[in-house]
Amino acid sequence: MKSLSPHNQELPPGLSRLIHNVNSKCASLKGGAELLADSPPEEAREILELMAQQAETLLEAITEYKNRQ
């Protein structure tokens, strides 16, 4: 599998932005997941809500790119 880096290659229109969004949102989701283990229940619910929002934004970006193909 190739690295998800948009550097040093010619990419189709919009793909560089999608790659950036995937990398960014996945980093946010990973950070949120790491915080969950040590979070009290109320804080964990807030983190999960933020994670769900990030996941929805990521799905929208992927779907938008896919529908343009």
Buried (B, 14 or more C-beta within 10 A) or exposed (E): EEEEEBEEEEEEEEBBEBBBBBEBBBEBBEEBEEBEEEBEEEEBEEBBEBBEEBBEBBEEBBEEBEEEE
